[in-house]
């Protein structure tokens, strides 16, 4: 992917013909390659939000943050 970007940066004709290509390319790099982080969050939530813990005073969000940063 980086080689493609370098090639696009060097070619002046491409830069003039497609001025919006660089911002679109940078946006494309922001798209996550997998859903592992999201799946880890749901797994953490399922481990915390058990039937036994539903009566805790702390919110699920607070408990997840504590568990995530340990």
mmCIF file as Biopython writes it, N, C-alpha, C and O atoms, coordinates in Angstrom:
data_model
#
loop_
_atom_site.group_PDB
_atom_site.id
_atom_site.type_symbol
_atom_site.label_atom_id
_atom_site.label_alt_id
_atom_site.label_comp_id
_atom_site.label_asym_id
_atom_site.label_entity_id
_atom_site.label_seq_id
_atom_site.pdbx_PDB_ins_code
_atom_site.Cartn_x
_atom_site.Cartn_y
_atom_site.Cartn_z
_atom_site.occupancy
_atom_site.B_iso_or_equiv
_atom_site.auth_seq_id
_atom_site.auth_asym_id
_atom_site.pdbx_PDB_model_num
ATOM 1   N N  . UNK A ? 1  ? 0.830   -1.185  0.000   1.0 0.0 1  A 1 
ATOM 2   C CA . UNK A ? 1  ? 0.000   0.000   0.000   1.0 0.0 1  A 1 
ATOM 3   C C  . UNK A ? 1  ? 0.877   1.253   0.000   1.0 0.0 1  A 1 
ATOM 4   O O  . UNK A ? 1  ? 0.574   2.244   -0.665  1.0 0.0 1  A 1 
ATOM 5   N N  . UNK A ? 2  ? 1.962   1.185   0.755   1.0 0.0 2  A 1 
ATOM 6   C CA . UNK A ? 2  ? 2.851   2.334   0.835   1.0 0.0 2  A 1 
ATOM 7   C C  . UNK A ? 2  ? 3.542   2.587   -0.506  1.0 0.0 2  A 1 
ATOM 8   O O  . UNK A ? 2  ? 3.773   3.737   -0.881  1.0 0.0 2  A 1 
ATOM 9   N N  . UNK A ? 3  ? 3.867   1.520   -1.220  1.0 0.0 3  A 1 
ATOM 10  C CA . UNK A ? 3  ? 4.509   1.664   -2.535  1.0 0.0 3  A 1 
ATOM 11  C C  . UNK A ? 3  ? 3.568   2.387   -3.501  1.0 0.0 3  A 1 
ATOM 12  O O  . UNK A ? 3  ? 3.997   3.237   -4.282  1.0 0.0 3  A 1 
ATOM 13  N N  . UNK A ? 4  ? 2.295   2.043   -3.439  1.0 0.0 4  A 1 
ATOM 14  C CA . UNK A ? 4  ? 1.311   2.694   -4.297  1.0 0.0 4  A 1 
ATOM 15  C C  . UNK A ? 4  ? 1.234   4.187   -3.987  1.0 0.0 4  A 1 
ATOM 16  O O  . UNK A ? 4  ? 1.189   5.018   -4.894  1.0 0.0 4  A 1 
ATOM 17  N N  . UNK A ? 5  ? 1.219   4.512   -2.709  1.0 0.0 5  A 1 
ATOM 18  C CA . UNK A ? 5  ? 1.156   5.915   -2.309  1.0 0.0 5  A 1 
ATOM 19  C C  . UNK A ? 5  ? 2.388   6.682   -2.791  1.0 0.0 5  A 1 
ATOM 20  O O  . UNK A ? 5  ? 2.263   7.800   -3.291  1.0 0.0 5  A 1 
ATOM 21  N N  . UNK A ? 6  ? 3.560   6.095   -2.647  1.0 0.0 6  A 1 
ATOM 22  C CA . UNK A ? 6  ? 4.791   6.754   -3.098  1.0 0.0 6  A 1 
ATOM 23  C C  . UNK A ? 6  ? 4.767   6.963   -4.616  1.0 0.0 6  A 1 
ATOM 24  O O  . UNK A ? 6  ? 5.218   7.995   -5.114  1.0 0.0 6  A 1 
ATOM 25  N N  . UNK A ? 7  ? 4.246   5.991   -5.334  1.0 0.0 7  A 1 
ATOM 26  C CA . UNK A ? 7  ? 4.152   6.110   -6.792  1.0 0.0 7  A 1 
ATOM 27  C C  . UNK A ? 7  ? 3.195   7.241   -7.182  1.0 0.0 7  A 1 
ATOM 28  O O  . UNK A ? 7  ? 3.470   8.006   -8.107  1.0 0.0 7  A 1 
ATOM 29  N N  . UNK A ? 8  ? 2.080   7.337   -6.473  1.0 0.0 8  A 1 
ATOM 30  C CA . UNK A ? 8  ? 1.123   8.406   -6.746  1.0 0.0 8  A 1 
ATOM 31  C C  . UNK A ? 8  ? 1.690   9.779   -6.397  1.0 0.0 8  A 1 
ATOM 32  O O  . UNK A ? 8  ? 1.387   10.767  -7.065  1.0 0.0 8  A 1 
ATOM 33  N N  . UNK A ? 9  ? 2.511   9.838   -5.354  1.0 0.0 9  A 1 
ATOM 34  C CA . UNK A ? 9  ? 3.113   11.105  -4.939  1.0 0.0 9  A 1 
ATOM 35  C C  . UNK A ? 9  ? 4.124   11.613  -5.968  1.0 0.0 9  A 1 
ATOM 36  O O  . UNK A ? 9  ? 4.237   12.819  -6.186  1.0 0.0 9  A 1 
ATOM 37  N N  . UNK A ? 10 ? 4.842   10.712  -6.587  1.0 0.0 10 A 1 
ATOM 38  C CA . UNK A ? 10 ? 5.915   11.100  -7.517  1.0 0.0 10 A 1 
ATOM 39  C C  . UNK A ? 10 ? 5.394   11.502  -8.888  1.0 0.0 10 A 1 
ATOM 40  O O  . UNK A ? 10 ? 6.009   12.329  -9.562  1.0 0.0 10 A 1 
ATOM 41  N N  . UNK A ? 11 ? 4.287   10.939  -9.305  1.0 0.0 11 A 1 
ATOM 42  C CA . UNK A ? 11 ? 3.769   11.179  -10.653 1.0 0.0 11 A 1 
ATOM 43  C C  . UNK A ? 11 ? 2.946   12.464  -10.680 1.0 0.0 11 A 1 
ATOM 44  O O  . UNK A ? 11 ? 1.827   12.503  -10.168 1.0 0.0 11 A 1 
ATOM 45  N N  . UNK A ? 12 ? 3.501   13.507  -11.275 1.0 0.0 12 A 1 
ATOM 46  C CA . UNK A ? 12 ? 2.828   14.813  -11.335 1.0 0.0 12 A 1 
ATOM 47  C C  . UNK A ? 12 ? 1.550   14.770  -12.175 1.0 0.0 12 A 1 
ATOM 48  O O  . UNK A ? 12 ? 0.575   15.455  -11.868 1.0 0.0 12 A 1 
ATOM 49  N N  . UNK A ? 13 ? 1.563   13.972  -13.223 1.0 0.0 13 A 1 
ATOM 50  C CA . UNK A ? 13 ? 0.372   13.876  -14.084 1.0 0.0 13 A 1 
ATOM 51  C C  . UNK A ? 13 ? -0.801  13.289  -13.308 1.0 0.0 13 A 1 
ATOM 52  O O  . UNK A ? 13 ? -1.938  13.737  -13.457 1.0 0.0 13 A 1 
ATOM 53  N N  . UNK A ? 14 ? -0.527  12.305  -12.494 1.0 0.0 14 A 1 
ATOM 54  C CA . UNK A ? 14 ? -1.582  11.690  -11.688 1.0 0.0 14 A 1 
ATOM 55  C C  . UNK A ? 14 ? -2.078  12.684  -10.644 1.0 0.0 14 A 1 
ATOM 56  O O  . UNK A ? 14 ? -3.282  12.781  -10.404 1.0 0.0 14 A 1 
ATOM 57  N N  . UNK A ? 15 ? -1.165  13.420  -10.025 1.0 0.0 15 A 1 
ATOM 58  C CA . UNK A ? 15 ? -1.558  14.409  -9.015  1.0 0.0 15 A 1 
ATOM 59  C C  . UNK A ? 15 ? -2.446  15.491  -9.603  1.0 0.0 15 A 1 
ATOM 60  O O  . UNK A ? 15 ? -3.385  15.947  -8.952  1.0 0.0 15 A 1 
ATOM 61  N N  . UNK A ? 16 ? -2.154  15.909  -10.840 1.0 0.0 16 A 1 
ATOM 62  C CA . UNK A ? 16 ? -2.993  16.934  -11.488 1.0 0.0 16 A 1 
ATOM 63  C C  . UNK A ? 16 ? -4.320  16.350  -11.936 1.0 0.0 16 A 1 
ATOM 64  O O  . UNK A ? 16 ? -5.355  17.009  -11.831 1.0 0.0 16 A 1 
ATOM 65  N N  . UNK A ? 17 ? -4.301  15.131  -12.432 1.0 0.0 17 A 1 
ATOM 66  C CA . UNK A ? 17 ? -5.529  14.513  -12.955 1.0 0.0 17 A 1 
ATOM 67  C C  . UNK A ? 17 ? -6.486  14.116  -11.832 1.0 0.0 17 A 1 
ATOM 68  O O  . UNK A ? 17 ? -7.705  14.177  -11.994 1.0 0.0 17 A 1 
ATOM 69  N N  . UNK A ? 18 ? -5.931  13.716  -10.710 1.0 0.0 18 A 1 
ATOM 70  C CA . UNK A ? 18 ? -6.752  13.247  -9.587  1.0 0.0 18 A 1 
ATOM 71  C C  . UNK A ? 18 ? -6.338  13.968  -8.310  1.0 0.0 18 A 1 
ATOM 72  O O  . UNK A ? 18 ? -5.659  13.379  -7.469  1.0 0.0 18 A 1 
ATOM 73  N N  . UNK A ? 19 ? -6.729  15.223  -8.147  1.0 0.0 19 A 1 
ATOM 74  C CA . UNK A ? 19 ? -6.289  15.978  -6.972  1.0 0.0 19 A 1 
ATOM 75  C C  . UNK A ? 19 ? -6.873  15.456  -5.649  1.0 0.0 19 A 1 
ATOM 76  O O  . UNK A ? 19 ? -6.316  15.721  -4.584  1.0 0.0 19 A 1 
ATOM 77  N N  . UNK A ? 20 ? -7.975  14.728  -5.708  1.0 0.0 20 A 1 
ATOM 78  C CA . UNK A ? 20 ? -8.609  14.239  -4.479  1.0 0.0 20 A 1 
ATOM 79  C C  . UNK A ? 20 ? -8.104  12.856  -4.063  1.0 0.0 20 A 1 
ATOM 80  O O  . UNK A ? 20 ? -8.579  12.293  -3.077  1.0 0.0 20 A 1 
ATOM 81  N N  . UNK A ? 21 ? -7.149  12.311  -4.807  1.0 0.0 21 A 1 
ATOM 82  C CA . UNK A ? 21 ? -6.708  10.945  -4.512  1.0 0.0 21 A 1 
ATOM 83  C C  . UNK A ? 21 ? -5.968  10.849  -3.175  1.0 0.0 21 A 1 
ATOM 84  O O  . UNK A ? 21 ? -6.131  9.859   -2.461  1.0 0.0 21 A 1 
ATOM 85  N N  . UNK A ? 22 ? -5.163  11.849  -2.823  1.0 0.0 22 A 1 
ATOM 86  C CA . UNK A ? 22 ? -4.380  11.781  -1.584  1.0 0.0 22 A 1 
ATOM 87  C C  . UNK A ? 22 ? -5.282  11.787  -0.345  1.0 0.0 22 A 1 
ATOM 88  O O  . UNK A ? 22 ? -5.091  10.944  0.531   1.0 0.0 22 A 1 
ATOM 89  N N  . UNK A ? 23 ? -6.257  12.701  -0.232  1.0 0.0 23 A 1 
ATOM 90  C CA . UNK A ? 23 ? -7.140  12.640  0.942   1.0 0.0 23 A 1 
ATOM 91  C C  . UNK A ? 23 ? -7.944  11.342  1.007   1.0 0.0 23 A 1 
ATOM 92  O O  . UNK A ? 23 ? -8.174  10.812  2.094   1.0 0.0 23 A 1 
ATOM 93  N N  . UNK A ? 24 ? -8.370  10.829  -0.143  1.0 0.0 24 A 1 
ATOM 94  C CA . UNK A ? 24 ? -9.120  9.568   -0.147  1.0 0.0 24 A 1 
ATOM 95  C C  . UNK A ? 24 ? -8.231  8.408   0.277   1.0 0.0 24 A 1 
ATOM 96  O O  . UNK A ? 24 ? -8.674  7.509   0.992   1.0 0.0 24 A 1 
ATOM 97  N N  . UNK A ? 25 ? -6.987  8.427   -0.159  1.0 0.0 25 A 1 
ATOM 98  C CA . UNK A ? 25 ? -6.048  7.383   0.225   1.0 0.0 25 A 1 
ATOM 99  C C  . UNK A ? 25 ? -5.827  7.400   1.731   1.0 0.0 25 A 1 
ATOM 100 O O  . UNK A ? 25 ? -5.802  6.348   2.370   1.0 0.0 25 A 1 
ATOM 101 N N  . UNK A ? 26 ? -5.665  8.596   2.302   1.0 0.0 26 A 1 
ATOM 102 C CA . UNK A ? 26 ? -5.453  8.711   3.745   1.0 0.0 26 A 1 
ATOM 103 C C  . UNK A ? 26 ? -6.680  8.226   4.519   1.0 0.0 26 A 1 
ATOM 104 O O  . UNK A ? 26 ? -6.543  7.595   5.568   1.0 0.0 26 A 1 
ATOM 105 N N  . UNK A ? 27 ? -7.867  8.516   4.011   1.0 0.0 27 A 1 
ATOM 106 C CA . UNK A ? 27 ? -9.079  8.014   4.656   1.0 0.0 27 A 1 
ATOM 107 C C  . UNK A ? 27 ? -9.147  6.491   4.600   1.0 0.0 27 A 1 
ATOM 108 O O  . UNK A ? 27 ? -9.601  5.843   5.543   1.0 0.0 27 A 1 
ATOM 109 N N  . UNK A ? 28 ? -8.695  5.935   3.493   1.0 0.0 28 A 1 
ATOM 110 C CA . UNK A ? 28 ? -8.687  4.487   3.347   1.0 0.0 28 A 1 
ATOM 111 C C  . UNK A ? 28 ? -7.780  3.804   4.355   1.0 0.0 28 A 1 
ATOM 112 O O  . UNK A ? 28 ? -8.046  2.677   4.774   1.0 0.0 28 A 1 
ATOM 113 N N  . UNK A ? 29 ? -6.714  4.481   4.744   1.0 0.0 29 A 1 
ATOM 114 C CA . UNK A ? 29 ? -5.802  3.914   5.731   1.0 0.0 29 A 1 
ATOM 115 C C  . UNK A ? 29 ? -6.411  3.858   7.123   1.0 0.0 29 A 1 
ATOM 116 O O  . UNK A ? 29 ? -5.926  3.116   7.978   1.0 0.0 29 A 1 
ATOM 117 N N  . UNK A ? 30 ? -7.463  4.630   7.365   1.0 0.0 30 A 1 
ATOM 118 C CA . UNK A ? 30 ? -8.113  4.643   8.673   1.0 0.0 30 A 1 
ATOM 119 C C  . UNK A ? 30 ? -9.049  3.461   8.889   1.0 0.0 30 A 1 
ATOM 120 O O  . UNK A ? 30 ? -9.417  3.162   10.025  1.0 0.0 30 A 1 
ATOM 121 N N  . UNK A ? 31 ? -9.432  2.794   7.820   1.0 0.0 31 A 1 
ATOM 122 C CA . UNK A ? 31 ? -10.352 1.669   7.925   1.0 0.0 31 A 1 
ATOM 123 C C  . UNK A ? 31 ? -9.619  0.503   8.580   1.0 0.0 31 A 1 
ATOM 124 O O  . UNK A ? 31 ? -8.566  0.090   8.096   1.0 0.0 31 A 1 
ATOM 125 N N  . UNK A ? 32 ? -10.154 -0.029  9.666   1.0 0.0 32 A 1 
ATOM 126 C CA . UNK A ? 32 ? -9.471  -1.139  10.331  1.0 0.0 32 A 1 
ATOM 127 C C  . UNK A ? 32 ? -9.416  -2.374  9.436   1.0 0.0 32 A 1 
ATOM 128 O O  . UNK A ? 32 ? -10.335 -2.630  8.657   1.0 0.0 32 A 1 
ATOM 129 N N  . UNK A ? 33 ? -8.342  -3.127  9.553   1.0 0.0 33 A 1 
ATOM 130 C CA . UNK A ? 33 ? -8.162  -4.315  8.733   1.0 0.0 33 A 1 
ATOM 131 C C  . UNK A ? 33 ? -8.921  -5.523  9.278   1.0 0.0 33 A 1 
ATOM 132 O O  . UNK A ? 33 ? -9.154  -6.493  8.556   1.0 0.0 33 A 1 
ATOM 133 N N  . UNK A ? 34 ? -9.304  -5.463  10.549  1.0 0.0 34 A 1 
ATOM 134 C CA . UNK A ? 34 ? -10.055 -6.569  11.134  1.0 0.0 34 A 1 
ATOM 135 C C  . UNK A ? 34 ? -11.003 -6.035  12.208  1.0 0.0 34 A 1 
ATOM 136 O O  . UNK A ? 34 ? -10.966 -4.859  12.570  1.0 0.0 34 A 1 
ATOM 137 N N  . UNK A ? 35 ? -11.837 -6.920  12.695  1.0 0.0 35 A 1 
ATOM 138 C CA . UNK A ? 35 ? -12.784 -6.539  13.735  1.0 0.0 35 A 1 
ATOM 139 C C  . UNK A ? 35 ? -12.358 -7.076  15.098  1.0 0.0 35 A 1 
ATOM 140 O O  . UNK A ? 35 ? -13.176 -7.158  16.014  1.0 0.0 35 A 1 
ATOM 141 N N  . UNK A ? 36 ? -11.091 -7.440  15.238  1.0 0.0 36 A 1 
ATOM 142 C CA . UNK A ? 36 ? -10.612 -8.060  16.473  1.0 0.0 36 A 1 
ATOM 143 C C  . UNK A ? 36 ? -10.819 -7.160  17.683  1.0 0.0 36 A 1 
ATOM 144 O O  . UNK A ? 36 ? -11.214 -7.641  18.745  1.0 0.0 36 A 1 
ATOM 145 N N  . UNK A ? 37 ? -10.561 -5.868  17.542  1.0 0.0 37 A 1 
ATOM 146 C CA . UNK A ? 37 ? -10.714 -4.953  18.673  1.0 0.0 37 A 1 
ATOM 147 C C  . UNK A ? 37 ? -12.167 -4.886  19.136  1.0 0.0 37 A 1 
ATOM 148 O O  . UNK A ? 37 ? -12.440 -4.893  20.336  1.0 0.0 37 A 1 
ATOM 149 N N  . UNK A ? 38 ? -13.078 -4.824  18.207  1.0 0.0 38 A 1 
ATOM 150 C CA . UNK A ? 38 ? -14.507 -4.777  18.543  1.0 0.0 38 A 1 
ATOM 151 C C  . UNK A ? 38 ? -14.938 -6.091  19.192  1.0 0.0 38 A 1 
ATOM 152 O O  . UNK A ? 38 ? -15.677 -6.097  20.176  1.0 0.0 38 A 1 
ATOM 153 N N  . UNK A ? 39 ? -14.468 -7.199  18.629  1.0 0.0 39 A 1 
ATOM 154 C CA . UNK A ? 39 ? -14.828 -8.498  19.192  1.0 0.0 39 A 1 
ATOM 155 C C  . UNK A ? 39 ? -14.284 -8.662  20.603  1.0 0.0 39 A 1 
ATOM 156 O O  . UNK A ? 39 ? -14.946 -9.256  21.454  1.0 0.0 39 A 1 
ATOM 157 N N  . UNK A ? 40 ? -13.078 -8.141  20.864  1.0 0.0 40 A 1 
ATOM 158 C CA . UNK A ? 40 ? -12.523 -8.194  22.208  1.0 0.0 40 A 1 
ATOM 159 C C  . UNK A ? 40 ? -13.381 -7.404  23.188  1.0 0.0 40 A 1 
ATOM 160 O O  . UNK A ? 40 ? -13.590 -7.824  24.326  1.0 0.0 40 A 1 
ATOM 161 N N  . UNK A ? 41 ? -13.879 -6.248  22.732  1.0 0.0 41 A 1 
ATOM 162 C CA . UNK A ? 41 ? -14.746 -5.426  23.582  1.0 0.0 41 A 1 
ATOM 163 C C  . UNK A ? 41 ? -16.035 -6.139  23.934  1.0 0.0 41 A 1 
ATOM 164 O O  . UNK A ? 41 ? -16.474 -6.088  25.083  1.0 0.0 41 A 1 
ATOM 165 N N  . UNK A ? 42 ? -16.655 -6.807  22.960  1.0 0.0 42 A 1 
ATOM 166 C CA . UNK A ? 42 ? -17.888 -7.547  23.238  1.0 0.0 42 A 1 
ATOM 167 C C  . UNK A ? 42 ? -17.621 -8.730  24.157  1.0 0.0 42 A 1 
ATOM 168 O O  . UNK A ? 42 ? -18.434 -9.035  25.029  1.0 0.0 42 A 1 
ATOM 169 N N  . UNK A ? 43 ? -16.496 -9.391  23.968  1.0 0.0 43 A 1 
ATOM 170 C CA . UNK A ? 43 ? -16.151 -10.505 24.833  1.0 0.0 43 A 1 
ATOM 171 C C  . UNK A ? 43 ? -15.956 -10.025 26.270  1.0 0.0 43 A 1 
ATOM 172 O O  . UNK A ? 43 ? -16.414 -10.664 27.216  1.0 0.0 43 A 1 
ATOM 173 N N  . UNK A ? 44 ? -15.270 -8.894  26.418  1.0 0.0 44 A 1 
ATOM 174 C CA . UNK A ? 44 ? -15.070 -8.310  27.745  1.0 0.0 44 A 1 
ATOM 175 C C  . UNK A ? 44 ? -16.410 -7.955  28.389  1.0 0.0 44 A 1 
ATOM 176 O O  . UNK A ? 44 ? -16.628 -8.209  29.574  1.0 0.0 44 A 1 
ATOM 177 N N  . UNK A ? 45 ? -17.300 -7.368  27.595  1.0 0.0 45 A 1 
ATOM 178 C CA . UNK A ? 45 ? -18.616 -6.993  28.109  1.0 0.0 45 A 1 
ATOM 179 C C  . UNK A ? 45 ? -19.390 -8.231  28.556  1.0 0.0 45 A 1 
ATOM 180 O O  . UNK A ? 45 ? -20.039 -8.214  29.602  1.0 0.0 45 A 1 
ATOM 181 N N  . UNK A ? 46 ? -19.325 -9.293  27.776  1.0 0.0 46 A 1 
ATOM 182 C CA . UNK A ? 46 ? -20.045 -10.520 28.153  1.0 0.0 46 A 1 
ATOM 183 C C  . UNK A ? 46 ? -19.463 -11.159 29.408  1.0 0.0 46 A 1 
ATOM 184 O O  . UNK A ? 46 ? -20.194 -11.775 30.184  1.0 0.0 46 A 1 
ATOM 185 N N  . UNK A ? 47 ? -18.162 -11.020 29.614  1.0 0.0 47 A 1 
ATOM 186 C CA . UNK A ? 47 ? -17.548 -11.560 30.824  1.0 0.0 47 A 1 
ATOM 187 C C  . UNK A ? 47 ? -17.934 -10.745 32.054  1.0 0.0 47 A 1 
ATOM 188 O O  . UNK A ? 47 ? -18.047 -11.295 33.150  1.0 0.0 47 A 1 
ATOM 189 N N  . UNK A ? 48 ? -18.135 -9.449  31.884  1.0 0.0 48 A 1 
ATOM 190 C CA . UNK A ? 48 ? -18.455 -8.574  33.015  1.0 0.0 48 A 1 
ATOM 191 C C  . UNK A ? 48 ? -19.949 -8.591  33.321  1.0 0.0 48 A 1 
ATOM 192 O O  . UNK A ? 48 ? -20.348 -8.663  34.483  1.0 0.0 48 A 1 
ATOM 193 N N  . UNK A ? 49 ? -20.763 -8.524  32.286  1.0 0.0 49 A 1 
ATOM 194 C CA . UNK A ? 49 ? -22.215 -8.389  32.475  1.0 0.0 49 A 1 
ATOM 195 C C  . UNK A ? 49 ? -22.863 -9.747  32.696  1.0 0.0 49 A 1 
ATOM 196 O O  . UNK A ? 49 ? -23.694 -10.187 31.902  1.0 0.0 49 A 1 
ATOM 197 N N  . UNK A ? 50 ? -22.477 -10.397 33.768  1.0 0.0 50 A 1 
ATOM 198 C CA . UNK A ? 50 ? -23.106 -11.675 34.108  1.0 0.0 50 A 1 
ATOM 199 C C  . UNK A ? 50 ? -24.325 -11.416 34.984  1.0 0.0 50 A 1 
ATOM 200 O O  . UNK A ? 50 ? -24.539 -10.298 35.454  1.0 0.0 50 A 1 
ATOM 201 N N  . UNK A ? 51 ? -25.110 -12.447 35.196  1.0 0.0 51 A 1 
ATOM 202 C CA . UNK A ? 51 ? -26.318 -12.327 36.019  1.0 0.0 51 A 1 
ATOM 203 C C  . UNK A ? 51 ? -25.939 -11.919 37.443  1.0 0.0 51 A 1 
ATOM 204 O O  . UNK A ? 51 ? -26.648 -11.133 38.071  1.0 0.0 51 A 1 
ATOM 205 N N  . UNK A ? 52 ? -24.828 -12.446 37.954  1.0 0.0 52 A 1 
ATOM 206 C CA . UNK A ? 52 ? -24.412 -12.145 39.324  1.0 0.0 52 A 1 
ATOM 207 C C  . UNK A ? 52 ? -24.008 -10.685 39.502  1.0 0.0 52 A 1 
ATOM 208 O O  . UNK A ? 52 ? -24.132 -10.139 40.598  1.0 0.0 52 A 1 
ATOM 209 N N  . UNK A ? 53 ? -23.539 -10.064 38.460  1.0 0.0 53 A 1 
ATOM 210 C CA . UNK A ? 53 ? -23.028 -8.703  38.589  1.0 0.0 53 A 1 
ATOM 211 C C  . UNK A ? 53 ? -24.036 -7.632  38.189  1.0 0.0 53 A 1 
ATOM 212 O O  . UNK A ? 53 ? -23.700 -6.448  38.197  1.0 0.0 53 A 1 
ATOM 213 N N  . UNK A ? 54 ? -25.214 -8.001  37.853  1.0 0.0 54 A 1 
ATOM 214 C CA . UNK A ? 54 ? -26.191 -6.994  37.425  1.0 0.0 54 A 1 
ATOM 215 C C  . UNK A ? 54 ? -26.615 -6.088  38.562  1.0 0.0 54 A 1 
ATOM 216 O O  . UNK A ? 54 ? -27.162 -5.011  38.321  1.0 0.0 54 A 1 
ATOM 217 N N  . UNK A ? 55 ? -26.377 -6.497  39.787  1.0 0.0 55 A 1 
ATOM 218 C CA . UNK A ? 55 ? -26.794 -5.691  40.932  1.0 0.0 55 A 1 
ATOM 219 C C  . UNK A ? 55 ? -25.681 -4.777  41.443  1.0 0.0 55 A 1 
ATOM 220 O O  . UNK A ? 55 ? -25.868 -4.071  42.433  1.0 0.0 55 A 1 
ATOM 221 N N  . UNK A ? 56 ? -24.545 -4.782  40.790  1.0 0.0 56 A 1 
ATOM 222 C CA . UNK A ? 56 ? -23.463 -3.886  41.194  1.0 0.0 56 A 1 
ATOM 223 C C  . UNK A ? 56 ? -23.856 -2.445  40.919  1.0 0.0 56 A 1 
ATOM 224 O O  . UNK A ? 56 ? -24.596 -2.163  39.978  1.0 0.0 56 A 1 
ATOM 225 N N  . UNK A ? 57 ? -23.357 -1.540  41.744  1.0 0.0 57 A 1 
ATOM 226 C CA . UNK A ? 57 ? -23.712 -0.133  41.560  1.0 0.0 57 A 1 
ATOM 227 C C  . UNK A ? 57 ? -22.981 0.493   40.371  1.0 0.0 57 A 1 
ATOM 228 O O  . UNK A ? 57 ? -23.519 1.396   39.729  1.0 0.0 57 A 1 
ATOM 229 N N  . UNK A ? 58 ? -21.761 0.030   40.064  1.0 0.0 58 A 1 
ATOM 230 C CA . UNK A ? 58 ? -21.005 0.594   38.951  1.0 0.0 58 A 1 
ATOM 231 C C  . UNK A ? 58 ? -21.683 0.283   37.628  1.0 0.0 58 A 1 
ATOM 232 O O  . UNK A ? 58 ? -22.344 -0.745  37.481  1.0 0.0 58 A 1 
ATOM 233 N N  . UNK A ? 59 ? -21.519 1.147   36.707  1.0 0.0 59 A 1 
ATOM 234 C CA . UNK A ? 59 ? -22.123 0.914   35.395  1.0 0.0 59 A 1 
ATOM 235 C C  . UNK A ? 59 ? -21.258 -0.041  34.594  1.0 0.0 59 A 1 
ATOM 236 O O  . UNK A ? 59 ? -20.087 -0.250  34.910  1.0 0.0 59 A 1 
ATOM 237 N N  . UNK A ? 60 ? -21.834 -0.608  33.575  1.0 0.0 60 A 1 
ATOM 238 C CA . UNK A ? 60 ? -21.107 -1.524  32.707  1.0 0.0 60 A 1 
ATOM 239 C C  . UNK A ? 60 ? -19.921 -0.825  32.058  1.0 0.0 60 A 1 
ATOM 240 O O  . UNK A ? 60 ? -18.844 -1.407  31.926  1.0 0.0 60 A 1 
ATOM 241 N N  . UNK A ? 61 ? -20.120 0.412   31.659  1.0 0.0 61 A 1 
ATOM 242 C CA . UNK A ? 61 ? -19.041 1.173   31.028  1.0 0.0 61 A 1 
ATOM 243 C C  . UNK A ? 61 ? -17.844 1.310   31.965  1.0 0.0 61 A 1 
ATOM 244 O O  . UNK A ? 61 ? -16.704 1.100   31.551  1.0 0.0 61 A 1 
ATOM 245 N N  . UNK A ? 62 ? -18.097 1.657   33.214  1.0 0.0 62 A 1 
ATOM 246 C CA . UNK A ? 62 ? -17.017 1.814   34.190  1.0 0.0 62 A 1 
ATOM 247 C C  . UNK A ? 62 ? -16.292 0.499   34.421  1.0 0.0 62 A 1 
ATOM 248 O O  . UNK A ? 62 ? -15.063 0.467   34.474  1.0 0.0 62 A 1 
ATOM 249 N N  . UNK A ? 63 ? -17.040 -0.579  34.557  1.0 0.0 63 A 1 
ATOM 250 C CA . UNK A ? 63 ? -16.433 -1.885  34.784  1.0 0.0 63 A 1 
ATOM 251 C C  . UNK A ? 63 ? -15.595 -2.327  33.583  1.0 0.0 63 A 1 
ATOM 252 O O  . UNK A ? 63 ? -14.533 -2.926  33.750  1.0 0.0 63 A 1 
ATOM 253 N N  . UNK A ? 64 ? -16.077 -2.027  32.369  1.0 0.0 64 A 1 
ATOM 254 C CA . UNK A ? 64 ? -15.319 -2.392  31.178  1.0 0.0 64 A 1 
ATOM 255 C C  . UNK A ? 64 ? -14.017 -1.607  31.100  1.0 0.0 64 A 1 
ATOM 256 O O  . UNK A ? 64 ? -12.977 -2.156  30.734  1.0 0.0 64 A 1 
ATOM 257 N N  . UNK A ? 65 ? -14.072 -0.325  31.443  1.0 0.0 65 A 1 
ATOM 258 C CA . UNK A ? 65 ? -12.857 0.483   31.412  1.0 0.0 65 A 1 
ATOM 259 C C  . UNK A ? 65 ? -11.830 -0.024  32.416  1.0 0.0 65 A 1 
ATOM 260 O O  . UNK A ? 65 ? -10.639 -0.083  32.113  1.0 0.0 65 A 1 
ATOM 261 N N  . UNK A ? 66 ? -12.286 -0.387  33.605  1.0 0.0 66 A 1 
ATOM 262 C CA . UNK A ? 66 ? -11.384 -0.918  34.618  1.0 0.0 66 A 1 
ATOM 263 C C  . UNK A ? 66 ? -10.758 -2.226  34.124  1.0 0.0 66 A 1 
ATOM 264 O O  . UNK A ? 66 ? -9.547  -2.413  34.244  1.0 0.0 66 A 1 
ATOM 265 N N  . UNK A ? 67 ? -11.550 -3.108  33.583  1.0 0.0 67 A 1 
ATOM 266 C CA . UNK A ? 67 ? -11.049 -4.410  33.106  1.0 0.0 67 A 1 
ATOM 267 C C  . UNK A ? 67 ? -10.123 -4.241  31.913  1.0 0.0 67 A 1 
ATOM 268 O O  . UNK A ? 67 ? -9.130  -4.958  31.786  1.0 0.0 67 A 1 
ATOM 269 N N  . UNK A ? 68 ? -10.441 -3.306  31.048  1.0 0.0 68 A 1 
ATOM 270 C CA . UNK A ? 68 ? -9.641  -3.116  29.829  1.0 0.0 68 A 1 
ATOM 271 C C  . UNK A ? 68 ? -8.245  -2.613  30.159  1.0 0.0 68 A 1 
ATOM 272 O O  . UNK A ? 68 ? -7.278  -3.021  29.515  1.0 0.0 68 A 1 
ATOM 273 N N  . UNK A ? 69 ? -8.118  -1.742  31.139  1.0 0.0 69 A 1 
ATOM 274 C CA . UNK A ? 69 ? -6.824  -1.127  31.434  1.0 0.0 69 A 1 
ATOM 275 C C  . UNK A ? 69 ? -6.018  -1.890  32.478  1.0 0.0 69 A 1 
ATOM 276 O O  . UNK A ? 69 ? -4.953  -1.419  32.878  1.0 0.0 69 A 1 
ATOM 277 N N  . UNK A ? 70 ? -6.486  -3.048  32.931  1.0 0.0 70 A 1 
ATOM 278 C CA . UNK A ? 70 ? -5.712  -3.823  33.896  1.0 0.0 70 A 1 
ATOM 279 C C  . UNK A ? 70 ? -4.666  -4.628  33.206  1.0 0.0 70 A 1 
ATOM 280 O O  . UNK A ? 70 ? -3.911  -5.348  33.859  1.0 0.0 70 A 1 
#
